[in-house]
Amino acid sequence: MNEADSDRVASALEHLGYTYSPVIEEADVIVLNTCVVRQSAEEKAIGRLTTLLPEKRKRPDLIINMMGCMVGIKGANPLHKRYPYVDVFSPPSDPGPLVDFLIQRDFQNEEAAWTARRFALMDGDLVLPGPQVGKQVAGFIPIIYGCSHACTYCIIPYRRGIEKSRPAEEIMSEAESMVAQGIKEITLLGQIVDRYGKDEPTFPTLAKLLERLSQIEGLERLRFLTSHPNWMTDELLDAVATLPKVMPHIEIPNQAGDDTVLANMHRGYTTEQYRQLVHKIRARIPGVSIATDIIVGFPGETDAQFQNTYDLLAELRLDMVHLARYSPRLGTVSQRTMPDDVSDDEKWRRFRAIEKLQMEVMGEIHARYLGQTVPILFEDKAKKRWRGRTPTNKLVFVDSDADLHGQVIPVHVTWTGPWSMLGELVK
Ligand code: SAM
């Protein structure tokens, strides 16, 4: 979501005549897009901001914009006091405050400022910043902003506001524009992406939206994330199973494999319901890959409850586990009402136990690809090897001197490990 937001800011700035620079000392404007979903992310953002202070002292004209979840949707008053050298604070997904600031600074009369703002914000279909045009193969489109589910541990609804689906026409034109700029794969984003359109009765379902997006010529692949188990409909599974451009890849967080912990998290389903859903997805979409998110060390999580999560993962053998140690986020229900009583050491122990299990599971799943021929969409060259992904979102590396950028080519898999595979082009 933040990558998509950053692209949107970069694009808005390009409309104002700015160009991207990777060199801080050369930049006139620095946008620090922040994440607070875990403590470590927040610390990283603060660390980065602190390193910008000497540069600002050297060049008072430098504009520093702090954006994203650290700022939140309610404005930035306490941050103003803590970081007086930050010129502009922007909520997530909104380039507006920075664009306004730059326009007001750069243009003298209101008329000129208004025109420029219209150009910057209303020509919203250009979403890739210049340096990425023709280079980037995979792009993201947020289709729902915010979230209204209120999991007890989660800060997102407080920072990104209530759920709001974007009109299908807007998404279509953004996708068409991205494809025209060289994008081959689009991932639709939402905190609960399978709720797309539920807040607006006239909007299509996610399945219908995927059907429409599939018709875009030149677009090779579509994905969507993240889904919530309670909103995964048969219609959506059928769309994934039958639309050739929609990849067999489902991201469906479980968070825990214990019913008491799930209830304390306010997730709204049981372990058995999650298990049945995984069986259903696998039955409907042959060869599907399923990824999950897991939090270990949630308040009150006992050894036995953690073991239930471990056992469920050992049983279901999912393709990917995005693993996190619980961190209390200020203002959330769990932070206010549940003591963070699992020690750091214990959280790490649980984290490493699942990490080890998952390495084995992934090694085992990848080994099934050995000797198979799989269509790979190539993205870029890393350390002399071309890097691409399978339809199931697994990384594959291939040695080749040819330019494979943005192409889908069959690859014969010759080696597999837990994190990636090697292969040879099938001529
Ligand atoms: N909205 C989706 C959902 O909750 O199913 C996923 C997106 S969420 C921003 C990314 C992941 O961060 C969550 O799935 C969860 O595993 C993790 N996460 C969120 N809040 C957390 C917290 N307080 N401590 C640790 N991990 C957290």
Boltz pocket constraint, residues with backbone or C-beta under 6 A from the ligand:
constraints:
  - pocket:
      binder: B
      contacts: [[A, 37], [A, 38], [A, 151], [A, 153], [A, 154], [A, 155], [A, 156], [A, 190], [A, 191], [A, 192], [A, 226], [A, 227], [A, 228], [A, 253], [A, 255], [A, 293], [A, 294], [A, 295], [A, 322], [A, 324], [A, 325], [A, 326], [A, 327], [A, 328], [A, 329]]
      max_distance: 6.0
